[in-house]
Amino acid sequence: MANKIMTLAINKKMSTRHNNIYGIICLVIIYLFSVVPCRASYYELAVKELTWVRSASLWAEEVQDTPWPTTVITQEELERFGWQNIRDVLEYQPSFYLVQDVNERVIAHRGVFRTNTSHLLFLENEIRLTIPDFHSFINDYDYPLTDIRQIEIVRGPASSLYGTSAFTGLINVERKPPQGHGTLFLEGGEYQQELIDLSVKKDQFYLLGHFWNRRGPKAHIEADKDYAIPPASGEQYIHPAPDNYALLGHWGKDTEQGLFWWHFKHQYQTPRGKYGQVLLPEDHSPFGSWEKANLDLVAYKAQWGDHIVLKLQPSIRHFHLHSPQILYTARESKGPVYLDIKMDSWGYGLNFWLDIPNHILLGGEIDVEDIKGYTISSLSSSGLAKEKIIPPDKYNIGLFAQYKYMLKSFLLNIGTRIDYYEDFGSYLSPRISLIKKIKQNYYLKIAYGEAFKAPPIFYKMANPLLGYGATDNLYPEKLKNITISWTYYQNSRNYLRILGYYQKLKDQIIYDPTMGTFSNKGNYQLLGTEIEGKYHTKNSIAFFNYSQYFTIRNANIPCVLGNYICSIPRWMLKGGVSQKLPLPINTFGALLIRAYGKTIHHSGNTIPSYVLIDANINFNIRPKCIFSLKIENILDKKYYRSGSVPPYPWPGRTIYASLKLNF
């Protein structure tokens, strides 16, 4: 960190002559007007413990300097609040919410959600964790949070740097090998839940193994909660995900270079049919109801230079999916209709940057996707059928530039990226951010950006068996965002931020179940506000946030009813406090709360507002040993969530115990 701070300080003192040259290069590349930067930066380096953010601009910078509002979750916060799943971490952040899909929890952010995470970009140490074609990431039970230094959550479109998937924001996980030889983490809980993480480090070699098992609680669903015709009562497991695991590692002297690899096995037993029907044991034949996915990624990071740095990052990705789906059960008039989908795909990427730290960044991406094909089997009253679709290979070429202009009380960050996709053409993603220091510790930030989301081949290919396809050519979904924020900022751990944003979503891809096709019909606009604060001392950690949105214009699309976006609460209030307790053992107690406004499903059903309370306590038995006890949903609240399926039950009170050893 000292070297990074020293390098940053040296770069800020580069001569005006050099900065003029860099400014001219940037102007030619991105066609944006600016003036010559001065030597000084407005932020101070006097704070001893700064949490630097790397993913927002691909430069190491303070939270307040990022183009979009950014929140940092440290390893200490993960331990003190008992977060062991990245989706649960996100749900405590402003404007994030977990909705229910047929087969998994889905992350909604600022009014946007899919049946996967393709509207959010997930990174680890600035390396993309994406599935070919879908450009999403399976990041639930099979993704470990051991040896995490921090999680960076950027709320705002980031296509100007990353292209597709960085639609509403991005999440970057900074994983750092332990200081000692390794880490052992054990967790157990109710409903057959077990978690085992073991990491080892030897010289420049780091390896982490992760295992997660959860059968989940059983819930009896009455017939009035079943949407089959005729309806039926039955029991189901809630979020069953047994035997998920991951293996990841790194070979290199630091996380800025070397070889990285990941292997994820994800499986989930679907408790409901595609349209929300409660599944009985006889409904699972002939293909079963287990969704299984394997994802492998290998990437290499290399860099050369000092004042001008050249970085290369080649990568290979392989994804295999097996997803049985039950469209209609045998008891329904249209049934039975059972499907079995298998997909195999490869991705080959090369990212490159020419970096003049904290001043100019030029880079690009070349990505080729080899979709081996979709094999779809079906069983219906017409008999057994099988179809294999072999989509064409596709490629993407992206080029981008970014430029930073700094004065004592003024910072301008401008950038743009142009992407060319073989299957739909080119798209330009501009972004500009202006930060003004009003007076000591008070800042005003204004940002504008555009983003796009490339449509997957899976949506475009005609498929009579599955009912998917598109009558017309699909083109990218588009997002425009304007954000204005006011911040009282001491450092990345102590601040208060108030912001408002305007967001326009155009050409959203909507599925029409009556036609069995996708089309770019979604258009709506919304206004949102977020209030966020954090307080951090040696003995205390506190955070809170409030978010609310208002739809102001829509084109009468299925996902918007009146002023509500279906399945997402209009307002959310979240917070947590962790305090050192007066006990002989070094002990910290934490209390967390989430309050949600009422939610409306696209069917018109309403889920009333509710409040959830969690608690966590850490016993630091010795410097390298932490025992924790966590209780989720202390009040045993019986509550439902909706999404692409009708309202769905979620677990009641759940107790966990964990042990962490650093050796």
C-alpha positions as CSV (number, residue, x, y, z in Angstrom):
1,M,0.0,0.0,0.0
2,A,2.9,2.4,0.8
3,N,4.3,1.8,-2.7
4,K,0.9,2.5,-4.3
5,I,0.5,5.8,-2.3
6,M,4.1,6.8,-3.2
7,T,3.5,6.0,-6.9
8,L,0.3,8.0,-6.8
9,A,2.0,11.0,-5.2
10,I,4.8,10.9,-7.8
11,N,2.4,10.8,-10.7
12,K,0.5,13.8,-9.3
13,K,3.8,15.8,-9.5
14,M,4.5,15.1,-13.1
15,S,5.3,18.1,-15.2
16,T,2.7,20.3,-16.9
17,R,4.5,19.6,-20.2
18,H,3.9,15.8,-19.8
19,N,0.3,16.4,-18.7
20,N,-0.3,18.5,-21.8
21,I,0.8,15.6,-24.0
22,Y,-1.4,13.2,-22.1
23,G,-4.4,15.5,-22.4
24,I,-3.9,15.9,-26.2
25,I,-3.8,12.1,-26.6
26,C,-7.0,11.7,-24.6
27,L,-8.8,14.4,-26.5
28,V,-8.0,12.8,-29.8
29,I,-9.2,9.4,-28.6
30,I,-12.4,10.3,-26.9
31,Y,-13.4,13.6,-28.5
32,L,-14.0,15.3,-25.2
33,F,-12.9,18.8,-24.2
34,S,-10.8,19.4,-21.2
35,V,-8.0,21.6,-19.9
36,V,-4.5,20.8,-18.7
37,P,-4.4,19.2,-15.3
38,C,-2.5,20.8,-12.5
39,R,-0.1,19.0,-10.2
40,A,-2.1,18.8,-7.0
41,S,-5.1,16.6,-6.2
42,Y,-7.8,17.8,-3.9
43,Y,-7.8,14.8,-1.6
44,E,-5.3,14.4,1.2
45,L,-3.1,11.4,1.9
46,A,-2.9,12.2,5.7
47,V,-5.4,9.5,6.7
48,K,-3.4,6.5,7.9
49,E,-5.9,3.8,6.9
50,L,-7.4,4.5,3.5
51,T,-9.5,1.9,1.8
52,W,-8.7,2.3,-1.9
53,V,-11.1,1.4,-4.6
54,R,-9.7,-0.1,-7.8
55,S,-12.6,-1.2,-9.9
56,A,-14.6,2.1,-10.4
57,S,-11.9,3.7,-12.6
58,L,-9.3,0.9,-12.8
59,W,-7.1,3.3,-10.7
60,A,-6.4,3.1,-7.0
61,E,-8.5,6.0,-5.6
62,E,-10.4,7.0,-2.6
63,V,-14.1,6.2,-2.3
64,Q,-15.0,9.9,-2.7
65,D,-13.0,10.1,-6.0
66,T,-14.9,7.4,-7.8
67,P,-17.2,8.4,-10.7
68,W,-20.2,6.8,-9.2
69,P,-21.3,6.4,-5.6
70,T,-19.3,3.5,-4.1
71,T,-19.5,1.5,-0.9
72,V,-16.7,-0.6,0.5
73,I,-17.2,-3.6,2.8
74,T,-14.1,-4.6,4.7
75,Q,-13.1,-8.0,6.0
76,E,-13.7,-6.7,9.5
77,E,-17.3,-5.8,8.6
78,L,-17.9,-9.3,7.1
79,E,-16.8,-10.9,10.3
80,R,-18.6,-8.5,12.7
81,F,-21.9,-8.7,10.9
82,G,-21.7,-12.4,10.0
83,W,-22.0,-12.1,6.3
84,Q,-21.0,-15.4,4.5
85,N,-22.8,-14.9,1.2
86,I,-22.3,-12.2,-1.3
87,R,-26.0,-11.9,-2.1
88,D,-26.7,-11.3,1.5
89,V,-24.0,-8.7,1.7
90,L,-25.6,-6.9,-1.3
91,E,-29.1,-7.0,0.2
92,Y,-27.9,-4.7,3.0
93,Q,-26.7,-2.1,0.5
94,P,-28.8,0.8,-0.9
95,S,-31.3,-0.1,-3.7
96,F,-30.4,-3.8,-3.7
97,Y,-33.1,-6.4,-3.1
98,L,-33.4,-10.2,-3.4
99,V,-36.4,-11.4,-5.5
100,Q,-37.5,-15.0,-6.1
101,D,-37.0,-16.7,-9.3
102,V,-38.1,-20.3,-10.1
103,N,-34.9,-21.8,-9.0
104,E,-32.8,-19.2,-7.2
105,R,-32.6,-15.9,-5.4
106,V,-32.2,-13.0,-8.0
107,I,-30.5,-9.7,-7.2
108,A,-32.5,-6.6,-8.1
109,H,-30.8,-3.3,-8.3
110,R,-32.4,0.1,-8.9
111,G,-35.5,-1.4,-10.5
112,V,-33.8,-3.9,-12.8
113,F,-33.6,-7.7,-12.3
114,R,-33.3,-10.8,-14.5
115,T,-33.5,-14.5,-14.0
116,N,-29.7,-14.2,-13.6
117,T,-27.2,-11.4,-12.7
118,S,-26.5,-10.2,-16.2
119,H,-27.3,-6.6,-15.3
120,L,-24.4,-6.5,-12.8
121,L,-20.8,-7.1,-13.5
122,F,-18.9,-9.3,-10.9
123,L,-15.1,-9.1,-10.7
124,E,-12.4,-10.6,-8.5
125,N,-9.2,-8.6,-8.3
126,E,-10.5,-6.7,-11.4
127,I,-10.9,-10.0,-13.3
128,R,-14.3,-10.6,-14.9
129,L,-16.3,-13.5,-13.5
130,T,-18.7,-14.0,-16.4
131,I,-20.5,-16.8,-18.1
132,P,-20.2,-16.9,-21.9
133,D,-23.3,-15.7,-23.8
134,F,-25.3,-14.8,-20.7
135,H,-22.5,-12.5,-19.3
136,S,-23.8,-13.3,-15.8
137,F,-22.2,-15.0,-12.7
138,I,-23.5,-17.7,-10.4
139,N,-22.5,-16.2,-7.1
140,D,-24.6,-17.6,-4.4
141,Y,-23.7,-20.6,-2.2
142,D,-20.7,-21.7,-4.3
143,Y,-18.7,-18.5,-4.0
144,P,-16.4,-18.2,-0.9
145,L,-15.9,-15.0,1.2
146,T,-12.8,-16.3,3.0
147,D,-9.6,-14.2,2.7
148,I,-11.5,-11.2,1.4
149,R,-9.8,-7.9,1.9
150,Q,-12.7,-5.8,0.8
151,I,-15.8,-5.8,-1.5
152,E,-16.3,-2.7,-3.7
153,I,-19.9,-2.0,-4.7
154,V,-20.2,0.7,-7.5
155,R,-23.8,1.9,-8.1
156,G,-24.0,3.4,-11.6
157,P,-23.6,2.3,-15.2
158,A,-20.0,1.3,-15.9
159,S,-20.2,0.4,-19.6
160,S,-17.7,3.2,-20.4
161,L,-15.0,0.9,-18.9
162,Y,-16.4,-2.7,-19.0
163,G,-19.0,-2.8,-21.8
164,T,-22.0,-5.1,-21.4
165,S,-23.2,-6.4,-18.0
166,A,-21.9,-3.4,-16.1
167,F,-25.5,-2.1,-16.7
168,T,-26.6,-0.8,-13.3
169,G,-23.4,-1.3,-11.4
170,L,-20.5,-3.6,-10.6
171,I,-19.1,-5.6,-7.6
172,N,-15.4,-6.2,-7.3
173,V,-14.1,-8.6,-4.7
174,E,-10.5,-8.0,-3.6
175,R,-9.2,-11.3,-2.3
176,K,-5.8,-11.4,-0.7
177,P,-3.9,-14.5,0.6
178,P,-3.6,-14.6,4.4
179,Q,-0.5,-13.2,6.2
180,G,0.2,-16.6,7.7
181,H,0.1,-20.1,6.1
182,G,-3.6,-20.4,5.7
183,T,-7.2,-20.0,7.0
184,L,-9.8,-22.6,8.1
185,F,-13.4,-21.5,8.4
186,L,-16.2,-23.9,9.6
187,E,-19.9,-23.0,9.9
188,G,-22.9,-25.1,10.7
189,G,-26.6,-24.3,11.1
190,E,-30.1,-25.5,11.1
191,Y,-31.7,-27.3,8.1
192,Q,-28.6,-29.3,7.3
193,Q,-26.3,-26.3,6.6
194,E,-22.5,-26.8,6.5
195,L,-19.8,-24.6,5.2
196,I,-16.1,-25.5,5.1
197,D,-13.4,-23.2,3.7
198,L,-9.7,-24.1,3.8
199,S,-7.0,-21.9,2.2
200,V,-3.2,-22.5,2.2
201,K,-0.3,-20.3,1.1
202,K,3.2,-21.3,0.3
203,D,5.6,-18.7,-1.1
204,Q,3.8,-17.4,-4.2
205,F,1.2,-20.1,-4.4
206,Y,-2.3,-19.7,-2.9
207,L,-5.2,-22.2,-3.0
208,L,-8.7,-22.1,-1.5
209,G,-11.2,-24.9,-1.3
210,H,-14.9,-24.2,-0.5
211,F,-17.8,-26.5,0.3
212,W,-21.4,-25.5,1.1
213,N,-24.3,-27.8,1.8
214,R,-27.9,-26.7,2.6
215,R,-31.0,-28.7,2.3
216,G,-33.1,-25.9,3.6
217,P,-36.3,-25.8,5.8
218,K,-39.5,-27.5,4.7
219,A,-42.6,-25.5,4.2
220,H,-46.1,-26.8,3.6
221,I,-47.8,-24.8,0.8
222,E,-51.6,-24.6,0.8
223,A,-53.5,-25.0,-2.4
224,D,-54.3,-21.3,-2.5
225,K,-50.6,-20.6,-2.9
226,D,-50.3,-23.0,-5.8
227,Y,-51.0,-21.7,-9.3
228,A,-51.5,-25.0,-11.1
229,I,-55.0,-25.8,-12.4
230,P,-56.3,-27.6,-10.4
231,P,-54.2,-26.4,-7.5
232,A,-52.7,-28.8,-5.0
233,S,-51.2,-28.6,-1.5
234,G,-47.7,-29.9,-0.9
235,E,-44.4,-29.5,0.9
236,Q,-41.2,-27.9,-0.5
237,Y,-37.7,-27.1,0.6
238,I,-36.9,-23.4,0.8
239,H,-33.7,-22.6,-1.2
240,P,-32.3,-26.1,-1.3
241,A,-28.7,-26.1,-2.5
242,P,-26.8,-29.2,-1.3
243,D,-23.2,-30.0,-2.2
244,N,-22.0,-26.8,-3.8
245,Y,-18.3,-26.3,-4.0
246,A,-15.5,-24.1,-5.4
247,L,-11.8,-24.3,-5.9
248,L,-9.7,-21.2,-6.7
249,G,-6.1,-20.1,-6.5
250,H,-3.4,-17.8,-7.5
251,W,0.3,-18.1,-8.4
252,G,2.2,-14.9,-8.3
253,K,4.0,-12.5,-5.9
254,D,0.9,-10.3,-5.6
255,T,-2.6,-9.9,-6.9
256,E,-1.5,-7.4,-9.6
257,Q,0.1,-10.2,-11.6
258,G,0.3,-14.0,-12.0
259,L,-2.0,-16.9,-12.9
260,F,-5.6,-17.0,-11.4
261,W,-8.1,-19.9,-11.7
262,W,-11.6,-20.7,-10.5
263,H,-13.8,-23.8,-10.6
264,F,-17.4,-23.6,-9.4
265,K,-20.0,-26.3,-9.1
266,H,-23.5,-25.0,-8.5
267,Q,-26.6,-27.0,-8.0
268,Y,-30.1,-26.2,-6.9
269,Q,-33.2,-28.3,-6.5
270,T,-36.1,-26.5,-8.1
271,P,-39.1,-26.6,-5.7
272,R,-41.6,-25.0,-8.1
273,G,-42.5,-25.2,-11.8
274,K,-41.7,-22.5,-14.3
275,Y,-45.0,-20.7,-13.7
276,G,-44.9,-21.0,-9.9
277,Q,-46.7,-24.3,-9.4
278,V,-45.9,-26.2,-6.2
279,L,-44.2,-29.5,-7.4
280,L,-45.3,-32.8,-5.9
281,P,-43.0,-35.8,-6.0
282,E,-44.7,-37.2,-9.1
283,D,-44.0,-34.0,-10.9
284,H,-40.2,-34.4,-11.0
285,S,-40.1,-37.1,-13.6
286,P,-38.8,-37.8,-16.2
287,F,-35.9,-35.3,-16.1
288,G,-35.9,-34.4,-12.4
289,S,-35.7,-30.9,-10.9
290,W,-32.0,-30.4,-10.3
291,E,-30.3,-27.4,-12.0
292,K,-26.6,-28.0,-12.2
293,A,-23.9,-25.6,-13.5
294,N,-20.1,-25.8,-13.8
295,L,-18.0,-22.8,-14.4
296,D,-14.2,-22.7,-15.0
297,L,-12.2,-19.6,-15.5
298,V,-8.4,-19.1,-16.0
299,A,-6.8,-15.7,-16.3
300,Y,-3.3,-14.3,-16.4
301,K,-2.4,-10.7,-15.3
302,A,0.9,-9.2,-16.5
303,Q,2.2,-5.6,-16.4
304,W,5.3,-3.7,-17.5
305,G,6.5,-0.2,-16.8
306,D,6.4,2.4,-14.1
307,H,5.3,5.9,-15.2
308,I,3.6,4.4,-18.2
309,V,2.2,0.9,-17.5
310,L,1.2,-1.7,-20.0
311,K,-1.2,-4.4,-18.7
312,L,-2.4,-7.5,-20.4
313,Q,-5.0,-9.9,-19.1
314,P,-5.9,-13.0,-21.3
315,S,-8.6,-15.3,-20.0
316,I,-10.5,-18.6,-20.9
317,R,-14.0,-19.5,-19.6
318,H,-15.9,-22.7,-19.9
319,F,-19.6,-23.1,-18.8
320,H,-21.8,-26.2,-18.7
321,L,-25.5,-26.0,-17.8
322,H,-28.0,-28.7,-17.1
323,S,-31.4,-27.2,-16.4
324,P,-34.6,-29.4,-16.3
325,Q,-37.8,-27.3,-16.2
326,I,-41.4,-28.2,-15.6
327,L,-43.7,-26.0,-17.6
328,Y,-47.0,-27.8,-16.8
329,T,-47.7,-30.6,-14.4
330,A,-49.8,-33.6,-15.3
331,R,-52.7,-32.2,-13.3
332,E,-52.9,-29.1,-15.4
333,S,-55.0,-28.8,-18.6
334,K,-51.9,-27.9,-20.7
335,G,-49.8,-30.6,-19.1
336,P,-47.7,-32.5,-18.8
337,V,-44.9,-30.6,-20.4
338,Y,-41.3,-31.3,-19.2
339,L,-38.1,-29.9,-20.5
340,D,-34.4,-30.7,-20.1
341,I,-32.0,-28.0,-21.3
342,K,-28.2,-28.6,-21.7
343,M,-25.7,-26.0,-22.8
344,D,-22.0,-26.0,-23.3
345,S,-20.0,-22.8,-24.1
346,W,-16.5,-21.4,-24.2
347,G,-15.2,-17.9,-24.0
348,Y,-11.8,-16.5,-24.9
349,G,-10.9,-12.9,-23.9
350,L,-8.0,-10.5,-24.0
351,N,-8.1,-7.2,-22.0
352,F,-5.3,-4.7,-22.4
353,W,-4.5,-1.2,-20.9
354,L,-2.0,1.5,-21.4
355,D,-2.1,3.3,-18.1
356,I,-0.6,6.7,-17.1
357,P,-1.7,6.3,-13.4
358,N,-4.4,8.7,-12.3
359,H,-4.3,10.7,-15.5
360,I,-5.0,8.7,-18.7
361,L,-6.2,5.1,-19.3
362,L,-6.4,3.7,-22.8
363,G,-7.5,0.1,-23.3
364,G,-9.7,-2.4,-25.0
365,E,-11.1,-5.9,-25.1
366,I,-11.3,-8.7,-27.6
367,D,-13.8,-11.5,-26.8
368,V,-14.8,-14.6,-28.7
369,E,-17.6,-16.9,-27.6
370,D,-17.9,-20.4,-28.9
371,I,-21.4,-21.7,-28.1
372,K,-21.3,-25.4,-28.6
373,G,-25.0,-25.6,-28.7
374,Y,-28.2,-26.1,-26.8
375,T,-29.7,-29.6,-26.5
376,I,-33.3,-29.4,-25.5
377,S,-35.4,-32.5,-24.7
378,S,-39.1,-32.4,-24.0
379,L,-41.8,-34.8,-22.9
380,S,-45.5,-33.9,-23.5
381,S,-48.7,-35.5,-24.5
382,S,-47.2,-35.6,-28.0
383,G,-44.4,-37.8,-26.8
384,L,-40.6,-37.4,-26.4
385,A,-38.8,-34.9,-28.6
386,K,-35.2,-33.7,-28.8
387,E,-33.7,-30.7,-30.6
388,K,-30.1,-29.5,-30.9
389,I,-29.5,-25.8,-31.7
390,I,-26.0,-24.8,-32.7
391,P,-25.8,-21.0,-32.6
392,P,-23.1,-19.3,-34.5
393,D,-19.9,-18.1,-32.8
394,K,-19.8,-14.5,-31.9
395,Y,-17.2,-11.9,-31.1
396,N,-16.9,-8.5,-29.5
397,I,-14.3,-5.8,-29.9
398,G,-14.2,-2.9,-27.4
399,L,-12.0,0.2,-27.2
400,F,-12.1,2.8,-24.4
401,A,-10.4,5.8,-23.0
402,Q,-10.5,7.6,-19.7
403,Y,-9.0,10.9,-18.6
404,K,-8.7,12.6,-15.2
405,Y,-8.5,16.3,-14.6
406,M,-7.5,17.4,-11.1
407,L,-7.3,20.7,-9.2
408,K,-7.1,21.4,-5.5
409,S,-10.9,21.5,-5.1
410,F,-12.1,20.1,-8.4
411,L,-12.0,16.7,-10.1
412,L,-13.3,15.7,-13.5
413,N,-13.3,12.1,-14.7
414,I,-14.4,11.5,-18.3
415,G,-14.4,8.4,-20.4
416,T,-16.1,6.6,-23.3
417,R,-16.1,3.2,-24.8
418,I,-17.2,1.8,-28.2
419,D,-18.1,-1.8,-28.6
420,Y,-18.7,-3.7,-31.8
421,Y,-20.6,-7.0,-31.6
422,E,-20.8,-9.3,-34.6
423,D,-24.4,-10.0,-34.1
424,F,-25.9,-6.5,-33.6
425,G,-23.3,-3.9,-34.5
426,S,-21.7,-1.1,-32.4
427,Y,-22.6,0.9,-29.3
428,L,-21.1,3.9,-27.7
429,S,-21.0,4.3,-23.9
430,P,-20.0,7.8,-22.6
431,R,-19.6,8.8,-19.0
432,I,-18.6,12.1,-17.2
433,S,-18.2,12.7,-13.5
434,L,-17.6,16.1,-11.8
435,I,-16.6,16.3,-8.1
436,K,-16.4,19.7,-6.3
437,K,-15.0,20.2,-2.9
438,I,-17.3,22.8,-1.4
439,K,-15.4,23.2,1.8
440,Q,-13.5,21.0,4.3
441,N,-15.1,17.5,4.2
442,Y,-18.1,18.5,2.0
443,Y,-18.3,17.4,-1.6
444,L,-20.8,17.7,-4.4
445,K,-20.7,15.0,-7.2
446,I,-22.6,15.1,-10.5
447,A,-22.3,12.2,-12.9
448,Y,-23.9,11.2,-16.2
449,G,-23.4,7.8,-17.9
450,E,-24.9,5.4,-20.4
451,A,-24.8,1.7,-20.5
452,F,-26.0,-1.3,-22.6
453,K,-26.8,-4.9,-22.1
454,A,-26.1,-7.2,-25.1
455,P,-28.9,-9.8,-25.7
456,P,-27.9,-13.4,-25.3
457,I,-28.1,-15.9,-28.2
458,F,-30.4,-18.0,-25.9
459,Y,-33.1,-15.3,-26.3
460,K,-32.6,-14.8,-30.0
461,M,-32.6,-18.4,-31.3
462,A,-36.0,-19.7,-32.3
463,N,-36.9,-22.7,-30.2
464,P,-40.4,-24.3,-30.6
465,L,-39.8,-26.8,-27.8
466,L,-38.8,-24.3,-25.1
467,G,-41.1,-21.5,-26.4
468,Y,-38.2,-19.0,-26.5
469,G,-37.0,-17.0,-29.5
470,A,-37.6,-13.6,-31.1
471,T,-39.8,-12.6,-34.0
472,D,-37.5,-9.6,-34.7
473,N,-33.8,-9.1,-34.3
474,L,-33.1,-8.2,-30.7
475,Y,-30.8,-5.3,-30.0
476,P,-29.1,-4.0,-26.8
477,E,-31.0,-2.8,-23.8
478,K,-30.1,0.8,-23.0
479,L,-29.7,2.8,-19.8
480,K,-29.1,6.5,-19.1
481,N,-28.4,7.7,-15.6
482,I,-27.9,11.1,-14.0
483,T,-26.8,11.2,-10.3
484,I,-26.3,14.1,-8.0
485,S,-24.9,13.5,-4.5
486,W,-23.8,15.5,-1.5
487,T,-21.4,14.0,0.9
488,Y,-19.9,14.8,4.3
489,Y,-16.7,12.8,4.0
490,Q,-13.9,12.2,6.5
491,N,-12.6,9.0,5.0
492,S,-13.9,5.8,3.5
493,R,-15.1,4.5,6.9
494,N,-16.8,7.7,8.1
495,Y,-19.2,9.6,5.9
496,L,-22.8,10.6,5.2
497,R,-24.0,10.6,1.6
498,I,-27.3,11.9,0.2
499,L,-28.0,11.4,-3.5
500,G,-30.8,11.5,-6.1
501,Y,-30.7,9.9,-9.5
502,Y,-32.8,9.9,-12.7
503,Q,-32.7,6.6,-14.7
504,K,-34.2,5.9,-18.1
505,L,-34.4,2.3,-19.3
506,K,-35.1,1.8,-23.0
507,D,-35.6,-1.3,-25.1
508,Q,-35.8,-3.6,-22.2
509,I,-36.1,-7.2,-23.4
510,I,-39.5,-8.5,-22.3
511,Y,-40.8,-12.1,-22.6
512,D,-44.4,-12.5,-23.8
513,P,-45.6,-15.9,-22.5
514,T,-48.7,-15.9,-24.8
515,M,-46.5,-15.6,-27.9
516,G,-43.5,-17.4,-26.5
517,T,-41.1,-14.7,-27.8
518,F,-38.7,-12.0,-26.6
519,S,-38.8,-8.4,-27.8
520,N,-37.4,-5.0,-27.0
521,K,-40.7,-3.5,-25.7
522,G,-39.7,-2.3,-22.2
523,N,-39.4,1.5,-21.6
524,Y,-39.7,3.3,-18.3
525,Q,-38.2,6.1,-16.3
526,L,-37.7,6.5,-12.6
527,L,-36.4,8.9,-10.0
528,G,-34.6,7.5,-7.0
529,T,-33.0,8.6,-3.8
530,E,-30.5,7.0,-1.5
531,I,-29.2,8.1,1.9
532,E,-26.2,6.3,3.2
533,G,-24.0,6.7,6.3
534,K,-21.1,4.8,7.9
535,Y,-19.3,5.3,11.3
536,H,-16.2,3.3,12.2
537,T,-14.0,3.5,15.3
538,K,-11.8,0.9,17.0
539,N,-14.7,-0.5,19.1
540,S,-17.8,0.5,17.0
541,I,-19.1,0.0,13.5
542,A,-22.4,1.4,12.4
543,F,-24.1,1.8,9.0
544,F,-27.5,2.7,7.7
545,N,-29.1,3.4,4.3
546,Y,-32.5,4.3,3.0
547,S,-33.6,4.0,-0.7
548,Q,-36.8,4.8,-2.5
549,Y,-37.8,5.1,-6.2
550,F,-40.7,6.7,-8.1
551,T,-41.6,5.6,-11.6
552,I,-42.5,8.7,-13.6
553,R,-43.2,7.3,-17.0
554,N,-43.7,3.9,-18.5
555,A,-45.0,2.2,-21.6
556,N,-47.5,0.0,-19.9
557,I,-45.1,-3.0,-19.8
558,P,-45.7,-6.1,-17.6
559,C,-42.9,-5.2,-15.1
560,V,-44.4,-1.9,-14.1
561,L,-47.8,-1.5,-12.5
562,G,-48.7,2.1,-11.7
563,N,-45.9,3.6,-9.8
564,Y,-44.5,0.2,-8.7
565,I,-41.9,-2.0,-10.4
566,C,-43.1,-5.5,-9.9
567,S,-41.5,-7.6,-7.1
568,I,-39.4,-4.7,-5.8
569,P,-40.4,-2.6,-2.7
570,R,-40.8,1.1,-3.3
571,W,-38.7,1.9,-0.2
572,M,-36.2,0.1,1.9
573,L,-34.5,0.9,5.2
574,K,-31.4,-1.0,6.4
575,G,-28.8,-0.7,9.1
576,G,-26.5,-2.4,11.5
577,V,-24.5,-1.7,14.7
578,S,-21.5,-3.6,16.0
579,Q,-20.1,-2.8,19.4
580,K,-17.4,-4.1,21.6
581,L,-18.9,-5.7,24.7
582,P,-17.5,-5.3,28.3
583,L,-16.4,-8.9,28.6
584,P,-13.1,-10.5,29.6
585,I,-12.8,-12.0,26.1
586,N,-12.5,-9.6,23.2
587,T,-16.2,-9.8,22.1
588,F,-18.3,-7.8,19.6
589,G,-22.1,-7.9,19.3
590,A,-24.0,-6.8,16.3
591,L,-27.6,-6.1,15.5
592,L,-29.0,-5.7,11.9
593,I,-32.3,-4.6,10.6
594,R,-34.1,-4.5,7.3
595,A,-37.5,-2.9,6.7
596,Y,-39.3,-3.1,3.3
597,G,-42.3,-1.4,1.9
598,K,-45.1,-3.3,0.3
599,T,-44.4,-5.1,-2.9
600,I,-46.7,-5.7,-5.9
601,H,-46.5,-8.8,-8.1
602,H,-47.2,-8.5,-11.8
603,S,-50.4,-10.5,-11.2
604,G,-51.6,-7.7,-8.9
605,N,-51.1,-9.6,-5.7
606,T,-49.7,-7.4,-2.9
607,I,-47.1,-8.4,-0.3
608,P,-47.4,-6.2,2.8
609,S,-44.4,-4.4,4.3
610,Y,-42.3,-6.3,6.8
611,V,-39.2,-6.0,9.1
612,L,-36.4,-8.5,9.6
613,I,-33.9,-8.4,12.4
614,D,-30.6,-10.4,12.5
615,A,-27.9,-10.6,15.2
616,N,-24.3,-11.8,15.3
617,I,-21.7,-12.1,18.1
618,N,-18.0,-12.6,17.7
619,F,-15.7,-14.1,20.4
620,N,-12.1,-13.3,19.6
621,I,-10.6,-16.0,21.7
622,R,-7.1,-15.2,20.6
623,P,-5.7,-13.1,17.8
624,K,-6.0,-15.9,15.3
625,C,-9.2,-17.6,16.5
626,I,-12.8,-16.2,16.2
627,F,-15.9,-18.0,17.3
628,S,-19.3,-16.5,16.0
629,L,-22.9,-17.1,16.7
630,K,-25.5,-15.7,14.2
631,I,-29.3,-15.6,14.3
632,E,-31.2,-14.7,11.2
633,N,-34.8,-13.5,11.4
634,I,-34.8,-13.3,15.2
635,L,-38.5,-12.6,15.3
636,D,-39.2,-15.7,13.2
637,K,-41.1,-13.6,10.7
638,K,-43.2,-15.5,8.2
639,Y,-42.8,-13.6,5.0
640,Y,-43.1,-13.9,1.3
641,R,-41.2,-12.5,-1.7
642,S,-42.2,-12.4,-5.3
643,G,-40.4,-12.2,-8.6
644,S,-40.9,-14.2,-11.8
645,V,-43.1,-16.6,-9.8
646,P,-46.0,-15.9,-7.5
647,P,-45.2,-14.9,-3.8
648,Y,-42.7,-17.4,-2.4
649,P,-42.1,-18.4,1.2
650,W,-38.7,-17.6,2.9
651,P,-37.1,-19.2,5.9
652,G,-38.0,-18.3,9.5
653,R,-35.6,-18.0,12.3
654,T,-32.2,-19.7,11.6
655,I,-29.2,-20.2,13.8
656,Y,-25.6,-20.6,12.7
657,A,-22.3,-21.1,14.6
658,S,-18.9,-20.7,13.0
659,L,-15.2,-20.9,13.8
660,K,-12.4,-19.2,12.0
661,L,-8.7,-20.1,12.5
662,N,-5.7,-18.3,11.0
663,F,-2.5,-20.4,11.1
